Amino acid sequence: MLADSPFHRQAVQRRVPLPATALGFALDVVSCEDLIVPKLIAWRILDRVDVSELLKANRSALDLGYLAGWVRTLKLEQALADAWGDAFPGSKPPS
């Protein structure tokens, strides 16, 4: 991953280790929040589904303040609102 923007540099700094037991070897991966943001940027049909599923599967563990900050900075409010509505109908996304 090329860390060529403030978001990407922050995502690399926030990487988390994936235990060796998961794949047979240790590997650092981006956090869930840092995976959601580029999917909101790309916003293909598959990305919309992925974001909705990531939100549902990780809601209690997400750093919603961090996510909302990048969403505001990158002007992705509508994409997050759409994905949040898919994941949690009738619920407002973090702001």
Secondary structure as GFF3:
##gff-version 3
##sequence-region A 1 95
A	DSSP	alpha_helix	6	13	.	.	.	ID=ss1
A	DSSP	beta_strand	16	18	.	.	.	ID=ss2
A	DSSP	alpha_helix	20	23	.	.	.	ID=ss3
A	DSSP	beta_strand	27	29	.	.	.	ID=ss4
A	DSSP	alpha_helix	32	42	.	.	.	ID=ss5
A	DSSP	alpha_helix	45	58	.	.	.	ID=ss6
A	DSSP	three_ten_helix	59	61	.	.	.	ID=ss7
A	DSSP	alpha_helix	64	73	.	.	.	ID=ss8
A	DSSP	alpha_helix	77	87	.	.	.	ID=ss9
###
